[in-house]
Each structure stands twice: as structure tokens, then as C-alpha cells.
Amino acid sequence: MELTAQNILHSIEQGKLEPFFRIAALFALFLALAAIYFFIQFAGLRHPDAMDQAQIARSIAAGNGFSTKYIRPLALWQLERSGKSMPQGNFPDFSHQPLAPYINSFFLALAKDHWQMNPLDIVYVCDRLIILSSFIFFLLSAVVFYFVGRLLFDAKLAALGTAAIVLTDLYWQFSLSGLPHMIVLFFFSLNCLFTIFAFKVRESNPALLWLWLPLAALALALATLAHGLAACLFLGWIIAAFFLFRQNFLPLLLGAFLFLCALTPWLYRNYQVCGNPFGISIFTALDPGNQPELKIMREFGLDLRAGARGLRSKIQDGIINQASKLFSFLGLNIAAIFFFASLLHRFRSPITEHFRWLLLAMWLSIFLGIAIFGVGEDPVSPNQFHVIFIAPFSYFGSAFLVVLWNRLDLDSYFLDFLFRLGILFLVALPMLFTLILLKPPRIHWPPYVPPFLAAFSHWYKDHEVLCSDMPWAIAWYANRKTILLPDTPRTLSRINDYRVLGEPVTGLYLTPLTGNQPLLSQIYKGVYRNWAQLITRPPNTQGFFLKSFTPLPIAGECILFADSERWLLRSNQ
């Protein structure tokens, strides 16, 4: 039997159709997994940044420009601090990079008739469109990385590494998240491809470096326009490239110039809008915690000196946090983690050798960037950028494992096939666990119940202003302007009394995001202590300007405070 199987495998491998079989098998595998994740595993968006960027994309598609309905108190402070006038209509966003919302706006524009969520829908149609965009960029990234693997190694190892990429559950989870990482992954893959082309022509035709190195830099510029943290990729790339191309550094200078030119229009736009070219996302570096946004964005003011003093300890904690969770941040991918072992092996190809160290420099730069800006505990989080290195790491890790296997000198196609299949099985274990053992939720509760959130679009008019501990969800599912719960009720009263946004605040929606926090450490003594009277049950509205309130589904764990009993409109719907 082994002899027969070996002969079959050998004949396929030596045949002219072998490349077609490999590519067709990889494509079929991707489509099959995409269908499973899209139709069975997907239960709607669940990440704040994904919903936030999605509602910005919808504003673009509606012709309202790069504007947002998710208002951060820190954004109001930034406008006031820089002397800018407070927008009374469309509120410009200056917390996100533009590329992902603009790309997603194209998909949302195809379904304008479905922007209003149907109360009977479990999964919002527009959620699926955002995910479709991620899947397309994931597929394009896998295709580009396949050719990267062929250039670095050979066709067999390229197929093995690409299969490892497609079988990595974390990539699919990021695709389902709606975060911009798949767009970043695509431009990162182009950067890898163009850099390898540059290595290939460095000796034979150095004039072509004026093409490939600037293109590699531009690819990282587009990645940075999708996610600001990708600027760290460029920092690591340009430093390593100057060492590796030190005899041809002028094309690198052109690449650096083009990188800055590509970013300048957006930096200038931010400066014109809010007085800070980096918007307000840059301030997350000053947040003392390891979460990338929420706490600092609730404040109507910022002590820059105090934040700078705590930066050193934050970086130390960030380094320890990443080191302890590195395997999970790399998707529990056994091939990817062996990249670090491959650093001890000397590959025959000089291009493979040099590219490996450039890749390491980019990863170390990202490692430091994540430590500065913070990353959550969840492997699927906005600043979790280790995930994009799973792809190139998988090729080097797989190559290292194959080198160790070949040293056994077994000379059997069948055993070689089983060995490679074993690598893929270990890589796919987290995916098998997800697909077979974990039952996907119907909705992401707590705290999201999209059909009930969509009801706010009936209770409130488009110009009215709400406040919530999860404004990104109301902005996305109800399309209503919502302020992030400020640090204190006094701040909210100020925004209401002075009509900062041109309208009074007519509703406050609190969810399990605040209600399920530890009672003593977080609600009475922690970050939500100023809101304890409204978070606890029954609430105490004495001294609060929104007197009416009602519990809302599920099981009354959400509560709405309002200027009137707007929920009575439910009977008229």
C-alpha cells in the first residue's frame, strides 16, 4: 500500500499539472473554509473599532465624508484645546486611518437599501458586507504570500506554508472581526514581494532597485493608511534595508520620501480638522493601562506630563505581556513559532538569509510599537499586529522543520507527505477546536443585541444626541450620534447644558459593559465610580438631568435614561 501511495504521490509531483493541483487545492480549501466561517461561525461584528470604522464607511457611502457618529469626550477636548469650532452637523473623525473605511464604503454602497436593520434580522446585512471585504483581502494576501514562498524556497514549501496560513484559525477570526488587519496583511505581503524582487536584482540589475524599493515603501505607506501602527513596520523595514542595501541607499531615500508623501495629505487633513496631524489616537500611548483606547477617550482633558511619566512602566508591562502571550498572538501556529528556531539555521539562498533578518527587524519594531500603544488580552484586538507575521514566519518555520526531517534521510515520498500533513494538522488544531467543539453564538451577548439597538433609530431622530458606554454599537446599528460615557456626570451635563454638539443629550444607554464590572473595585472605587448611582439597580436619578428610565433586553441588563418615555413609541411601530 505504501509503495502504491508513494508511486501515486511521486507521479503527481513530477507531472506537468502539479502546480495546478497545488494551487487548485489551496483555492478550494480557502473557499470551503470561507463558506463555513461566513455562514456558520459569523454572528455579527463584536469589536468596537470594527463597528466604529464601519459606521464611518457608511457615512462616506452616504456622501457625508469622513465623519462619525461616535463622539469621544477627548475629541471634544482636542477641538476645544486647538481652538477649532465645534461641528454642529457631521462630526469629522480624527481617530482612525482612512483606507479601511473608504474601501468598506464601496461594499456598503452596494446595499443602501439594507442600511436600516430589519428587526427580524439576527445578523445585520452590512455586517456581512464588511466581512466579505476582509475575506477578499485575506485571499489576495494568501495568493501574494504563495509567490513570496516560491521565491524564498520552492513550490512545495510555498504550498505547505500557504496551507498553514489558510488553516490558521486566528486569521479567520480577524477576518470575522471586521478590523483592518486583512488590508494591512495584503499590503504587507506586497512589501515582502517587492523587497524580495529588490534582493534579486541587487547584483544583476541594480537600476531596478529604483522601482522595487520605492514600491515596497509605498506598500507600507498604504498599510499605515489602513492602521497607524503599521508605521512601525516601515521603521523596522527602512532600518534593516539601509544595512542590507547600504551600497544602493539612494532608492531607499526615494522610498522614504514617497512614504512621507503618501501620508502627508492625511496628516494635513487631521491638522486642519483638529489641530493635531496624528488625531487623537496618538494619545493612547499615554494611557497608563494596557488597553488601547477606552479609558483615556472618556476624559475631557489630558495631563500630558503625567502620561509621559508612566510611559516607561507601560512599555515594560507591554513587553512582558507580549512575551507571555506570544504563541497565542501567533495563532498557536506551530510552523510560525519555529521561525525563531530557524534563526539558528543558515539557509543556502543569500536572499532567504537576508530577508529573514529584515523580517525580524520589522517584527521587533512592531513589538516595541505594541508595547507603547497597548494591546488587549484577546488575541483578536485592534493593536495585535503579531498576526500579520504568521504568514512569512510560517514559511521559515516550515522550512526549518522540513530541513530537520530531511536529515533523517528516509527517502520516501509517502512518509514525506505524512510529515507535511502532520505539520498542517498541528497548525489546524485551533481551527478544528473552533469548528467542531465550540458552538458559535447567535449574537454577541453580552453586550450586543443588534435588533434592539436598531430600535433607537425609531425612538430618536437623526439630529438628536445620545450617550452610552458602547456608542460604537449605537452609531453602527442605529445610525445615531452617540457620546462615549464621559469620566464624570458633570462632564456630560456640561456637554448637554452648553449644547456642545448643537443639541441637548436626550438619552443615556448603559449596558453590561459597565453593569457587569466588579462592584467594589470598578463601580464603587474604580473608573466608573462617578456613575455608580446610575449603574447599580435600582438607579438613583436624583440630580441627573435625564429622569425617565426603563430596563431593556436582555433580562433587563441594559437600561435607558431619557428626557421622556420614548420607548412607548414601540407600540406605534
N, C-alpha and C positions, 0 to 999 in steps of 0.2 A: 504493500500500500504506500509506504514511504517513497519507494522508487517511482511508482506511478505519479504520485503527487509532485515529486521532485521534477520529473520529466515535464509535467504539465506547466509547473511554475517556470521552469527553465525555458520552455518553448515560448511562453508568453513574454518572458523578459527579453528574449533575444529577437522577438518578432518586430516587424516594422510598425505594427499597430500598438506597440507597448506604450508610447507616450499618450496616445489617445485613450487607452484603457485607464491609465492612471488619472488623467485629467477628468475623464467622464465619471470615474468612481468618486473622485473628490467632489465634483459638482453635484452628483446625485446625493452624496452624503450630506452636503450643505443644505440642499433643498428639502430633504427629508426632515432634518433637524429643525430647519426654519419653520416648516409646517407644524411640527409638534409644539415648538415654543410659542409660535404665533397664535395658534388656535386652541391649545390646551393649557399651556403654562401661563399665558399672559392674562392678568387680572386688572389691567389698568396701570397708569403711572402711579408711582409711590414716592418719588424723590422730589423734594421742594424745588431744587434747581431745575429739574426737568419740566415741572409744571410751570415754573416761572418763565423759562425760555419758550415754552410752548405758547403761553398767552402773549408773549412779545411777538412771536411769529404770527399769531392770529391778528395782532394789531397791524403788523406790516402788510399782511394779506388784505386787510380791510382798508388800507390806504391811510392809516394813521401814523405811519413812520415807526421809528424805533422807540415806541412808547410802552409804558407798563401800567397795569392796574394794581400792582403790588408795590405799596409805598412803604419804604423803611424810614423810621424816625431819623436815622443817621443821614439819610439822603436829604431830608428836610433841613437838618443842621448844616450839611455841606453847602446847600444852596444859600442859606442864610449867612453862613460864615464867609462865603465868597462874594456876597453882595448881589447875587443873581435874583431876579424876580421869581416869585413862586408861581409855577404853572397852574392856571385855573382850569384848563381843559385837559388835553392829552399830556400826561406826565412823562417826560423823557426818561428812559432807563440809562443809567450810567454805572451799573454794577456787573453787567455781563459783556462778553465779547460778541461781535455782531454776526459772525459767519454762520453758526448753527441756527439761530433764529431766521436768518434770511433764507437758508437752504430749506428749513422746515416750512417756511411761509409758502413756498412753491407747492408743497404737498397739501397744505391746508386750503390753498386757493382752489384746489380741485374739488373741494367738498363744502362749499359755502352753505349749501342747503342743510348741512348737518352740524353747523356750529352750535345751534341751540340743542342741548342734550334732551333726548326723549326720556320722560320719567320712567319708561319701561325698560330702558337700556341698562344693562349691568355694566358693560364696558363701553365707554364713550367712543364713538366712531373716530373722532380726531385723535384719541389716544393711539389707535391702531395705525393711523397715518404717520404719526411721529415715529412709531416703532418700525414701520416699513422703511422709512428713511435710514434708520440705524442699520437695518438688515442689509440694505443695498450697499452702504459704505463698508460693512463688515465683509461682504462678499468681494467687493473691489479690493479691499486690503489683503484678503487671503490670496487673490489672484496675483497681486504685485509681489507679495512675500514668497509665493511659489517661485517666481523668477529670481528673487533675491537668493533663495536657497539653491537654485540651479547654478547661479554664478559663483556662489561661495563654495559649493560642494559638487553634487551631481544630481541627476534626475531622480534616482532612487531616494536619496536622502532628502531632496526637496519635497517629494511626495510624502515621506514619513513626517517631516517637520510640519507640512501644511495640514496633514491629517491631525496631528497633535493640536494645532491651532483650532481647527474646526471642532474637535472633541473637547475643548476646554470649556467647562460649564460657565466659568466666570465671564468669558467673552459674551456668551448668550445672555447672562444676567445683566451685563452692561448694555447690551442691545435692547433688552426689555425695559431698562431703566429710563430710556429717553435722554440720558446725559450725552454730552457731545463727544464722548471718548472715541466712538467709532469714526467720527470725522477726523479727529486727531490721529487715530491709528492709520487712516488712509494716507494722510499727508506725511506721517512719519515713515510709512512704507515707501513712499516716493523718495523721501530724503535718503533712505537706505539704498534704494536702487540707483539713484543718481550719484551717490557717493562711491558706490562700487564701480560704476562706469568711470568715475574720475580716477580711481585707483588703476583701472585697466589701461587708461590712455596716458597715465603719468609719464611713462618712459617712451612709449611708442609714438605718441602724438600729443605732446603737451599743449598744443594750441587748443585742443578740445576741452582743456580744463576751464577755459573761459565760458564754456557752455554748461558743463555738468556741475561745477561747484556753485555758480550763481543759482542754477535751478534747484540744487539741494538746499541752499539757504532760503530761497523763495518758498519751497515746500514747508519749511519750518515756520516761515512767516504766516502762511495760511493756517498752519496748526495753531499758532499763537492767536490768530484772529478767531479761532474756534474756542480756545481755552487759554487764559492768560498764563497759566503755569507752564505751558509749552515753551515759553521764553527760556526756561531753564534748559530745555533740550538744545536750543540754539547755543546757549552759553557753553554747555559741555561739548557740543559739536565743533564750535569755532576754535575753542582752546586746543582740543585734540588735533583738529585739522591743521592748525598752524604748526604743530610739531611734525605731523606726518607729511605735510606739503610745504615744508619750510623753504624749499628751493623754488616753489611756484606760489608764493604767497599773494601776489597781486590779484589773481582771480578770487582769492578768499576775501580780500579787501572789497572787491566789487560785490561779492555775495553779502558781506556785512552791510554795505551801503544799500543794496536792494532790500535787505531785511528791514532796515530802518525806514526806507521809503515806503514799503508796503504798510507799515504800522502807523506812519505819521498822520495820514488823513483821519484815522480813528482817534488817535491821541489828541489831535487838534479839535475834533468834534467834541470830545469829552471836556476839553478845556473851555471851549465856548459855552457848553451847556452848564457845567457845574463848577468851573474854576480849577479842576484837577484833571490833568491828562489821563491819569490812571483810574478815574472814577472813584468809587468808594470801596471797591473790592480790595484795594491795596491795604486798607486799614485792618483787614483780617489778620495781617501779620502781627498786629499789636494786641490781639485778643489773648488774654493770659491762658485760656483753656486750649484744648486740643481739637475743638470743634471749629470748622472753617467759617462759620458765619453767625449763627443766630443771636448769641448774647450781645455782641458788640453792636449789631444792627438795631437793637431795641433802644439804644441810648440817643437822646437828643443832645449830643455833645460828646467830646472825646478828649481825654487827657493824654496827649501825645507823648509827653515825657515819661509818665508812669508806664505807658505801654512799652516804650523803648527800653525801660529798665528791666522789664520782665521778659524781654526777648531772648536773653541768653538761656534762662531756665526753660523757656518754652522749646528752644531748639534742642536742648539736652533731652527733654522728655520726648520730643518728637523722634529723635534718633533711636532712643530705647524702644519706643512704641513700634516703629517700623521694623526694627531688627527682630523683635519678638514675634511679629506677625508676618514676616516676610514670605513664608511659604504660602500662607493663606492669601496674601496680597498678590502672589504669583499664581493664584488659581489652583493651588495644590497640584500643580503640573510637575510631574517628576522629571520630564525632559527639560523644562525651563530651569529648574533649580540646579540641574547638573551643569548649567553654563558656568557656574563659579568653579566647579571642578575642572572644566575644560580649560580654564586659565593656566592650569599646570601642564597642559599638553601643548606641544609645538606642532602646529599644522604645517603641511608641506607647502601650501599655497601662500605666498607673501601677502596676497590680497586678503585672504581669510585671516591671517595673523594680524595685519594692521587694522582691519575693520573691527576685529574683536576688541582691541584696546580703545578704539574710538567709541564703540558701543558702551564699554564700561565707563568711559568718561561722561557720556550722556546720562547714564543711569546714576552715577554718583552726583551729578548736578541736580537731577530730579530728586534724589534722596534728600539733598540739602533743602531744595525748594519746598518739598512737602513738610519737612521739619519746621520751616519758617511759617508757612501758611496753615499748617494743621491738617489733620485727616481724621475722620471718624473711626469708630470701632468696626463698622460694617465694611467688608472688603469692597462693596459697591457703594462708593461715596464720591462726591464731586472732585476731591483732590487726590484720589487714589490713582496715581499715574504709573505705578509699577505694572499695572495690567497691560499697558501698551508694549512693554518689553517682553511679555510672554512669547510673542511671535518670534522675534530674532533669537531670543535665548533658546527657544525650542530647537532650532537648527543646530546650534553649537552643542547643546546638551545631548541631542540625539546622535550627533556625530561622535561625541566622546564615548557614549555608550556603545555605539557600533564599533569603534576602534578597540575597546576592551573586549567586545565579543569576538572580533576577528582574530585577536591574539590567541584564542583557543584553537584556531586553525582546524575547524571541524569539516569544512569543505562540503556543506550540504545546503542546497537551496531550500529544502523543506524546513530544516532547523533554523536557517536564517530567517525564513518567513515567519516561523513561530516566535522567534525572538523579537522581531519588529512588531508583530501582533501583540506580544506581551507588553511592550512599551506603550502601545496605544491603549491597551486595556487598563494599565495603571493610570494613564492620563485621563481616561474616560470615567474612572471610578466616581468622582464627584458628580458627573453628569448622570450616571446610572442611578446614583443615590437620589438625585433630584427627580428624575423622571419616573422611577419605579417606586421608591419608598415614600416620597413626600407628596401629599395630595395638594395640588395648587388651590389657593383660596379663591373664592368667587369675587371678593373685593378685599382691599387692603384695610380692613378694620381691626383694631383702631389705627388711625382716627378717621379714615376716609370713607364716606358713603356718597359717591358721586351723584346719584339721583336726587338725594335730599339737598345736596349743595346746589344743584341746578335750580331748586325751588327759590333760591334767593333772587334769581333773575325775574321772578314774578312778584316777589314781595317788595323789591327795591327797584327804583328807576335807574337808568344808566348814569345820571349825573350825581346820584347820591353816594355818600361815603360811609363805609363800614370799618370796623376794626376787628381783628381776630388774632388768635395765636397761630393760625395757619392761613394767612392771607393768600398765599400762592394757590391754594386749592379753590378758594372762592373766586379769585381772579381768573382761574382757568375754567372751572366748571360753571360758574355763574356769570362770568364776564362783568364783574362789578369791582369798582375801585375800593381797595381794602388796605388799611394801615396795619402794619405789624404791631402787635401788642407792645406799647412802649414800656420803658423801665418803671414808670410810676403812673398812677391815675392822674396826677397833676399835669403831666406832660400831655396826656390825652385831652384833658379839659382845656389846656392852652390851645391845642390844635383845633378843638371844637369852638371855643369862645372867640378866637381871632379869625375863624374861617380861613385857616391857613391854605386849605385846598379849594377855597371858594364856596364850600358847602359845609354845613354842620355835620358832625358824626352822628348818624342815626341808628347805629346798631353795633353791638359787641357780641361776637360769637366765640365762645370758649369750648374747647374740646378735650378729649383725654390727653392731648399733648401737655396740658397744664394740670388737668384734674387727676391724672394717674401718677403724678410725681410723688415722691416720698413726702409724707405730710409734714414732718418736722424739719428735715434737712433742706427741702427745696421750697415748700409752700410757706411755712411759717418763718423760716430763718434763711432761706436761700434766695435765688434770683427772682422768685415770684412772691416774695413776702409782702410787697406793696399791694398785691392783688388778692391776698388771702381771703378777704371778706366776700369777694365775688366768685372765687374758685370753689370754696367749700360749700356744702349743702346743709341747710338752705342758705342761699346767698343773702347778704345784707346790703341793700342798695341805699342806705342812709348816706346822704351827702354826695351820691353819684347822680349824674345828670340823666342817665337812662333808667327810668323807674320800672318799666314793664319788663317782664321776663317770662320765659317758658322753657321747660325741658324739651329737647328734641331727640330723635332717634340717633343711635340705637340704645334702648333701655334707659333713656333719659340721661345718658352720659355726656351729651352736649347740651349747651344752654345758650339761649339768645336773649340778650338785653336790648331793648329797643325804645324808641321815643313813643311808640304806640303799639297796639296789639296787631301787628302786621300779619301774623300767622293766621289770623281769621280770614284772610284773603284766600286761604287754602280751599275753603268751601265754595269759592266762586270760580275755581279753576276747572 
